[in-house]
């Protein structure tokens, strides 16, 4: 899957499933502080990523993922 496709899918589920503000979702945006993802959203993200991308997110692997771009990097590595 191409990077552009990953970013589009992630942005789509953040807007539609989590009802987050599209204006806030930018590559450099921090997931918690800028986009507004909280711990309940993260639980939903785990389920959505497994359904859409076919792998389980491991909490310890997400420890250094702070921005939207880093999150897409993580998904790109797992689906390569």
N, C-alpha and C positions, 0 to 999 in steps of 0.2 A: 504494500500500500504506500502510495506517495505521501510525502509530508503535507502537501496541500490538502489531500483527502482527510488525513488525520486531523489537521487543524479545523477543517470544515465540520467534521463529525463531532469533535469535542465541543466546538462553539455551539453547534446545533443543539446538543443535548443539554448544555449549560443554560441555554435560553429557553428551550421548550420544556425539558423535564424538571429543571431546578428553578426555573423562572427568574434567572439572573438577568441583570441589565446588560444588553448587547453593547452599549457604549463603553462599558467598563472592561470588556474582554479584548485585551490587546496583548501582543507578545510579551511586553515587559511588565504587564500587570501582575502584582502579587496575588496569589490565590485567596488568602485570608483577608489581608488588609485592603486591597484595591477592589477585588471582584466580590468579596463578601461571602466566601465559602466557609461554612461552619462545620462542626463535627457531624451534625445530622446530614448535611449535604454530602459529606465525605462518604458516609455509609451508602447513600444513593449512588454516588459516583462509582464505588466498588462494584455494585450490582450492574450498573449501566455499562461500564467498561468490559466486564466479563461477557455481557450479552452482545455488545457491538464489536468487540475486538477479540474475544475468545481467550482471554487469560485473566488470572486473578491478580489483583494488586496486592503486594506485600507491604505492610505498613512500614517495616524497617527500610525498604527500598525507597520509600517516599520521603524519608527524613530530610533529605537535602533538596527536595523539589519545592521551590518557593513561588515560581512564576508560571504563567500560562505556557510560555515557550518551553520551560523545563519539563512541564507536565507532558507536553506533546513530544519532547525528546524521549522521555521515559516510555511512552506508548510506542514510539517509532522503534526504539531498541527492542522492546518486547515482541513486536510483530514482524521484525526483520527476518 
